[in-house]
């Protein structure tokens, strides 16, 4: 089994394949960056904004596989570290985005693990059907929260219940919709390609 991106690069020369891999990683990072710009709202009771970033992270991980998906996140981190404008939904850029005091830093760190996990699962064939794709996307979303919510709690000195109220519960419905969209995109792309392996 392979990720969607593997089927595109199969049978190409090493130089062409490397150039394609780099292009796919840059495209994945650009997609996440574009989805960062889509801010649906900023909840007054939570320091974490609603964006389409998680949709992009899950889709990129699933479509590119664990290595390219993880590399896309690392490239995104690099853009954040050098202070690229609008790279963070909160407007914070540079190294302080990843400080322990940053409310969203944990979510960005969680993206890497989510993209790698979803990419690995999709390489095992979890992106071929809507049902298994949902499972991959759900696990990826859980990973983001497993890193993001404790980081948020540490940043603001919150107890676990308050951290969940501010960093998880308000986003569950939106994230379910996003993971359903991501879960539907990959099997549809496989059908368009007419390939199953």
LUMRO-988420 format. One line per 10 residues: number of its first residue (from 1); their letters; for each residue x, y, z of N, C-alpha, C. Coordinates in Angstrom, 3 decimals. Layout:
BEGIN
NUM	a	X Y Z X Y Z X Y Z  ...
//
This chain:
BEGIN
1	xxxxxxxxxx	0.845 -1.192 0.000 0.000 0.000 0.000 0.886 1.251 0.000  0.331 2.316 -0.521 1.071 3.577 -0.596 0.140 4.731 -0.281  0.750 5.875 0.027 -0.025 7.102 0.166 -0.350 7.616 -1.227  -1.297 8.494 -1.300 -1.724 9.067 -2.575 -0.543 9.663 -3.347  0.323 10.387 -2.657 1.468 11.031 -3.311 2.437 10.014 -3.899  2.556 8.832 -3.272 3.456 7.803 -3.793 3.027 7.356 -5.185  1.727 7.319 -5.406 1.241 6.864 -6.710 1.594 7.862 -7.809  1.787 9.123 -7.439 2.161 10.151 -8.413 3.636 10.029 -8.776  4.483 9.717 -7.774 5.928 9.699 -8.011 6.453 8.339 -8.461  5.616 7.320 -8.458 6.052 5.970 -8.826 6.579 5.921 -10.263
11	xxxxxxxxxx	7.706 5.252 -10.441 8.250 5.038 -11.776 9.057 6.202 -12.347  9.324 7.216 -11.540 10.095 8.358 -12.030 11.569 8.196 -11.668  12.428 8.929 -12.368 13.858 8.884 -12.060 14.104 9.497 -10.681  15.300 9.211 -10.121 15.614 9.727 -8.779 15.556 11.241 -8.730  16.149 11.912 -9.708 16.163 13.379 -9.721 14.755 13.937 -9.848  13.976 13.362 -10.741 12.594 13.813 -10.917 11.783 13.541 -9.657  12.009 12.358 -9.067 11.285 11.991 -7.856 11.623 12.927 -6.696  12.909 13.280 -6.549 13.313 14.202 -5.483 12.685 15.578 -5.694  12.716 16.071 -6.921 12.106 17.373 -7.221 10.611 17.331 -6.940  9.969 16.226 -7.288 8.539 16.077 -7.032 8.257 16.032 -5.530
21	xxxxxxxxxx	9.095 15.300 -4.785 8.933 15.230 -3.330 9.030 16.623 -2.705  10.039 17.385 -3.123 10.204 18.745 -2.597 8.988 19.597 -2.946  8.535 19.475 -4.186 7.354 20.223 -4.605 6.116 19.854 -3.806  5.950 18.564 -3.501 4.797 18.119 -2.719 4.862 18.646 -1.286  6.056 18.622 -0.701 6.227 19.146 0.669 5.908 20.640 0.705  6.433 21.393 -0.252 6.167 22.837 -0.315 4.678 23.091 -0.543  4.066 22.301 -1.410 2.624 22.450 -1.664 1.819 22.151 -0.409  2.219 21.102 0.330 1.538 20.782 1.588 1.637 21.918 2.586  2.827 22.498 2.703 3.027 23.630 3.614 2.199 24.835 3.165  2.179 25.090 1.873 1.400 26.212 1.341 -0.091 26.029 1.607
31	xxxxxxxxxx	-0.569 24.798 1.487 -1.982 24.514 1.761 -2.319 24.795 3.224  -1.448 24.364 4.124 -1.672 24.637 5.551 -1.652 26.142 5.799  -0.706 26.846 5.178 -0.614 28.300 5.325 -1.906 28.964 4.842  -2.410 28.551 3.706 -3.657 29.138 3.183 -4.829 28.885 4.122  -4.890 27.695 4.683 -5.991 27.367 5.600 -5.858 28.118 6.927  -4.646 28.557 7.247 -4.449 29.383 8.445 -5.133 30.737 8.279  -5.215 31.206 7.045 -5.797 32.517 6.776 -7.316 32.507 6.882  -7.917 31.322 6.885 -9.371 31.204 6.986 -9.739 31.150 8.462  -10.047 32.301 9.017 -10.422 32.385 10.432 -11.931 32.547 10.503  -12.584 31.531 11.018 -14.035 31.553 11.081 -14.509 32.489 12.184
41	xxxxxxxxxx	-13.853 32.419 13.334 -14.164 33.344 14.426 -13.109 33.187 15.507  -13.066 34.154 16.367 -12.200 34.073 17.528 -13.120 34.055 18.738  -13.138 32.933 19.432 -14.046 32.777 20.566 -13.576 33.640 21.730  -14.462 34.463 22.296 -14.054 35.352 23.384 -13.646 34.609 24.650  -14.098 33.370 24.799 -13.799 32.615 26.010 -12.638 31.635 25.832  -11.980 31.660 24.655 -10.853 30.761 24.420 -9.752 31.504 23.676  -8.491 31.296 24.087 -7.378 31.924 23.377 -7.007 31.198 22.078  -7.688 30.103 21.783 -7.390 29.306 20.592 -8.424 29.633 19.510  -7.982 30.149 18.358 -8.927 30.518 17.305 -9.420 29.316 16.504  -10.531 29.513 15.804 -11.057 28.495 14.901 -10.535 28.793 13.502
51	xxxxxxxxxx	-9.851 27.822 12.920 -9.346 27.952 11.547 -9.578 26.618 10.835  -9.118 26.552 9.606 -9.186 25.290 8.861 -7.827 24.580 8.847  -6.964 24.947 9.790 -5.628 24.362 9.838 -5.658 22.860 10.056  -6.490 22.389 10.976 -6.489 20.947 11.246 -6.975 20.165 10.030  -7.929 20.711 9.294 -8.353 20.072 8.048 -7.153 19.924 7.120  -6.358 20.987 6.999 -5.191 20.961 6.119 -4.144 19.974 6.613  -3.872 19.975 7.900 -2.852 19.083 8.465 -3.225 17.622 8.237  -4.474 17.270 8.511 -4.918 15.890 8.333 -4.885 15.484 6.865  -5.327 16.381 6.000 -5.341 16.088 4.569 -3.924 15.944 4.016  -3.048 16.854 4.422 -1.656 16.800 3.955 -0.980 15.516 4.428
61	xxxxxxxxxx	-1.161 15.186 5.699 -0.573 13.942 6.208 -1.084 12.733 5.450  -2.393 12.668 5.244 -2.970 11.531 4.550 -2.576 11.438 3.094  -2.555 12.568 2.409 -2.263 12.561 0.976 -0.782 12.364 0.683  0.090 12.932 1.524 1.523 12.887 1.241 2.248 11.724 1.905  1.620 11.086 2.880 2.304 10.028 3.616 3.071 10.594 4.796  3.575 9.698 5.629 4.149 10.148 6.896 5.397 11.007 6.717  6.266 10.653 5.768 7.518 11.395 5.632 7.298 12.770 5.015  6.604 12.837 3.896 6.357 14.135 3.254 5.413 14.984 4.106  4.423 14.341 4.707 3.496 15.081 5.571 4.210 15.692 6.763  5.065 14.889 7.420 5.857 15.407 8.537 6.790 16.519 8.102
71	xxxxxxxxxx	7.394 16.360 6.922 8.294 17.391 6.393 7.549 18.691 6.107  6.302 18.587 5.661 5.493 19.792 5.425 5.274 20.564 6.711  5.053 19.842 7.803 4.870 20.505 9.100 6.176 21.137 9.562  7.296 20.436 9.400 8.595 20.985 9.800 8.902 22.258 9.001  8.597 22.253 7.715 8.790 23.461 6.906 7.883 24.588 7.414  6.671 24.259 7.802 5.760 25.264 8.357 6.334 25.843 9.652  6.860 24.965 10.500 7.513 25.433 11.729 8.651 26.392 11.403  9.438 26.054 10.386 10.562 26.917 9.998 10.061 28.298 9.595  8.958 28.336 8.852 8.371 29.627 8.477 7.927 30.397 9.720  7.359 29.681 10.675 6.927 30.329 11.917 8.124 30.864 12.699
81	xxxxxxxxxx	9.177 30.082 12.774 10.357 30.476 13.546 11.050 31.709 12.986  11.039 31.872 11.661 11.687 33.050 11.073 10.763 34.264 11.046  9.548 34.110 11.555 8.654 35.256 11.678 7.814 35.564 10.458  7.530 34.566 9.627 6.688 34.781 8.451 5.340 35.351 8.884  4.882 36.449 8.279 3.599 37.045 8.670 2.435 36.088 8.440  1.455 36.157 9.317 0.214 35.397 9.205 0.397 33.889 9.222  1.538 33.421 9.745 1.749 31.981 9.809 1.010 31.377 11.004  0.660 32.208 11.961 -0.088 31.765 13.131 -1.461 32.426 13.134  -2.461 31.657 13.473 -3.821 32.196 13.524 -3.972 33.244 14.623  -3.081 33.207 15.618 -3.154 34.183 16.708 -2.351 35.440 16.415
91	xxxxxxxxxx	-1.587 35.443 15.315 -0.778 36.597 14.972 0.616 36.563 15.569  0.894 35.612 16.471 2.216 35.479 17.080 3.109 34.709 16.115  4.308 35.197 15.887 5.273 34.471 15.059 6.624 34.478 15.740  7.570 33.774 15.167 8.897 33.701 15.737 8.973 32.611 16.792  10.120 32.504 17.433 10.322 31.433 18.418 9.304 31.447 19.556  8.774 32.640 19.895 7.820 32.708 21.024 6.548 31.915 20.766  6.274 31.612 19.504 5.108 30.792 19.171 5.233 29.413 19.802  6.467 28.948 20.005 6.704 27.614 20.547 7.106 27.629 22.023  7.082 28.813 22.645 7.388 28.894 24.067 6.301 28.178 24.866  6.655 27.760 26.055 5.687 27.108 26.929 4.526 28.030 27.276
101	xxxxxxxxxx	4.756 29.346 27.171 3.699 30.316 27.496 2.765 30.595 26.322  3.033 30.004 25.161 2.180 30.222 23.985 0.961 29.309 24.051  -0.252 29.869 23.977 -1.444 29.026 24.097 -1.637 28.064 22.933  -1.103 28.395 21.769 -1.322 27.541 20.592 -0.106 26.720 20.187  1.025 26.904 20.869 2.238 26.184 20.506 2.077 24.673 20.533  1.350 24.172 21.502 1.153 22.729 21.618 0.371 22.150 20.461  -0.572 22.928 19.956 -1.347 22.447 18.811 -0.445 22.338 17.578  0.443 23.323 17.405 1.372 23.272 16.279 2.329 22.091 16.391  2.792 21.809 17.602 3.651 20.649 17.809 2.856 19.371 17.547  1.619 19.340 18.001 0.756 18.179 17.778 0.500 17.903 16.307
111	xxxxxxxxxx	0.529 18.967 15.479 0.341 18.785 14.040 1.333 17.789 13.470  2.581 17.901 13.891 3.610 17.014 13.348 3.258 15.555 13.620  2.951 15.253 14.866 2.641 13.874 15.237 1.365 13.391 14.557  0.401 14.295 14.399 -0.843 13.938 13.718 -0.596 13.650 12.245  0.174 14.507 11.580 0.463 14.311 10.150 1.227 13.014 9.928  2.191 12.732 10.791 2.977 11.499 10.667 2.081 10.282 10.903  1.255 10.329 11.939 0.373 9.192 12.232 -0.626 8.964 11.102  -1.315 10.021 10.684 -2.301 9.893 9.610 -1.621 9.429 8.330  -0.452 9.990 8.028 0.278 9.573 6.837 0.659 8.107 6.874  1.120 7.648 8.025 1.499 6.244 8.180 0.281 5.336 8.022
121	xxxxxxxxxx	-0.834 5.715 8.644 -2.060 4.913 8.523 -2.550 4.871 7.077  -2.466 5.996 6.395 -2.902 6.039 4.999 -1.987 5.218 4.106  -0.707 5.164 4.449 0.197 4.295 3.710 -0.157 2.823 3.913  -0.833 2.526 5.015 -1.296 1.164 5.286 -2.669 0.887 4.660  -3.206 1.887 3.957 -4.466 1.680 3.252 -5.707 2.247 3.931  -5.523 2.982 5.019 -6.666 3.517 5.744 -7.387 4.633 4.990  -6.825 5.115 3.910 -7.456 6.202 3.148 -8.260 5.686 1.957  -8.407 4.369 1.831 -9.088 3.825 0.660 -10.607 3.855 0.786  -11.112 3.788 2.009 -12.564 3.854 2.213 -12.885 4.974 3.195  -14.106 5.472 3.105 -14.521 6.561 3.982 -14.473 6.125 5.447
131	xxxxxxxxxx	-14.910 4.903 5.724 -14.962 4.421 7.109 -13.577 4.366 7.744  -12.615 3.761 7.060 -11.277 3.669 7.647 -10.575 5.030 7.639  -10.891 5.853 6.659 -10.309 7.188 6.607 -10.778 8.030 7.795  -12.040 7.883 8.175 -12.545 8.591 9.366 -11.723 8.198 10.587  -11.439 6.913 10.730 -10.661 6.455 11.885 -9.278 7.094 11.906  -8.624 7.152 10.747 -7.292 7.770 10.675 -7.362 9.243 11.063  -8.344 9.954 10.530 -8.473 11.384 10.806 -8.839 11.641 12.271  -9.671 10.773 12.838 -10.041 10.913 14.249 -8.814 10.723 15.129  -8.016 9.702 14.845 -6.802 9.481 15.630 -5.850 10.663 15.505  -5.726 11.220 14.299 -4.886 12.399 14.112 -5.376 13.584 14.923
141	xxxxxxxxxx	-6.692 13.791 14.938 -7.270 14.896 15.716 -7.020 14.707 17.208  -7.162 13.478 17.670 -6.921 13.186 19.092 -5.483 13.513 19.461  -4.544 13.162 18.581 -3.126 13.442 18.847 -2.894 14.948 18.990  -3.512 15.736 18.129 -3.347 17.199 18.216 -3.799 17.702 19.582  -4.938 17.210 20.053 -5.447 17.645 21.354 -4.630 17.092 22.519  -4.092 15.896 22.365 -3.272 15.321 23.436 -2.030 16.161 23.713  -1.540 16.851 22.700 -0.397 17.750 22.896 -0.877 19.168 23.195  -1.886 19.633 22.462 -2.328 21.017 22.549 -2.981 21.418 23.858  -3.860 20.575 24.380 -4.604 20.950 25.595 -3.696 21.023 26.826  -2.827 20.033 27.076 -1.908 20.187 28.219 -0.974 21.388 28.076
151	xxxxxxxxxx	-0.542 21.673 26.834 0.317 22.838 26.597 -0.442 24.115 26.955  -1.706 24.199 26.523 -2.553 25.347 26.854 -2.710 25.480 28.369  -2.940 24.352 29.040 -3.085 24.367 30.500 -1.827 24.907 31.157  -0.673 24.489 30.677 0.598 24.968 31.220 0.792 26.460 30.941  0.438 26.890 29.722 0.642 28.288 29.336 -0.150 29.247 30.205  -1.354 28.844 30.596 -2.228 29.721 31.373 -2.411 29.284 32.818  -1.744 28.229 33.222 -1.882 27.742 34.593 -3.285 27.250 34.885  -3.880 26.527 33.938 -5.263 26.052 34.076 -5.287 24.637 34.629  -6.359 24.338 35.372 -6.557 22.942 35.758 -7.090 22.191 34.536  -7.127 20.874 34.623 -7.486 20.038 33.467 -8.885 20.353 32.949
161	xxxxxxxxxx	-9.849 20.529 33.857 -11.232 20.789 33.435 -11.344 22.108 32.683  -10.681 23.138 33.169 -10.733 24.447 32.515 -10.011 24.410 31.170  -8.893 23.697 31.120 -8.164 23.573 29.858 -9.029 22.889 28.802  -9.780 21.881 29.194 -10.689 21.210 28.258 -11.809 22.146 27.809  -12.305 22.966 28.746 -13.373 23.923 28.407 -12.888 24.975 27.408  -11.624 25.364 27.523 -11.098 26.422 26.650 -10.397 25.894 25.401  -9.839 24.692 25.472 -9.015 24.203 24.381 -9.518 22.983 23.643  -10.652 22.412 24.080 -11.176 21.228 23.392 -12.661 21.348 23.075  -13.482 21.475 24.111 -14.938 21.409 23.922 -15.487 22.370 22.874  -15.025 23.628 22.830 -15.604 24.549 21.833 -15.300 24.161 20.383
171	xxxxxxxxxx	-14.325 23.285 20.201 -13.862 22.966 18.849 -14.293 21.597 18.349  -14.957 20.816 19.200 -15.289 19.439 18.843 -16.183 19.360 17.614  -17.261 20.121 17.594 -18.195 20.047 16.461 -17.492 20.443 15.159  -16.773 21.557 15.180 -16.051 22.009 13.993 -15.005 21.008 13.543  -14.291 20.396 14.516 -13.260 19.430 14.151 -13.851 18.140 13.606  -15.025 17.765 14.103 -15.697 16.585 13.537 -16.046 16.847 12.070  -16.551 18.041 11.788 -16.872 18.387 10.393 -15.608 18.362 9.541  -14.512 18.949 10.074 -13.259 18.988 9.319 -12.700 17.585 9.075  -12.775 16.716 10.082 -12.225 15.381 9.874 -13.091 14.576 8.915  -14.403 14.845 8.890 -15.274 14.177 7.923 -14.938 14.623 6.494
181	xxxxxxxxxx	-14.672 15.919 6.337 -14.279 16.422 5.014 -12.958 15.793 4.587  -11.967 15.810 5.491 -10.662 15.216 5.174 -10.805 13.727 4.869  -11.652 13.048 5.647 -11.852 11.608 5.444 -12.510 11.314 4.104  -13.327 12.224 3.618 -13.982 12.022 2.332 -13.102 12.357 1.145  -12.164 13.278 1.328 -11.313 13.717 0.213 -10.399 12.613 -0.314  -9.788 11.863 0.600 -8.784 10.889 0.162 -9.392 9.708 -0.603  -10.452 9.056 -0.105 -11.041 7.984 -0.920 -11.558 8.499 -2.270  -12.069 9.735 -2.280 -12.539 10.325 -3.541 -11.378 10.515 -4.502  -10.223 10.953 -3.986 -9.053 11.133 -4.838 -8.581 9.797 -5.399  -8.604 8.750 -4.580 -8.234 7.423 -5.080 -9.183 6.970 -6.189
191	xxxxxxx	-10.463 7.244 -6.017 -11.423 6.855 -7.056 -11.153 7.620 -8.350  -10.809 8.907 -8.217 -10.485 9.695 -9.413 -9.265 9.127 -10.140  -8.286 8.688 -9.362 -7.095 8.093 -9.964 -7.370 6.709 -10.531  -8.444 6.096 -10.028 -8.774 4.753 -10.485 -7.807 3.710 -10.006  -7.166 3.979 -8.840 -6.172 3.052 -8.302 -6.518 2.696 -6.875  -6.115 1.543 -6.449 -6.334 1.109 -5.076 -5.056 0.720 -4.360  -3.902 0.831 -5.007 -2.653 0.476 -4.329 -1.532 1.405 -4.747
//
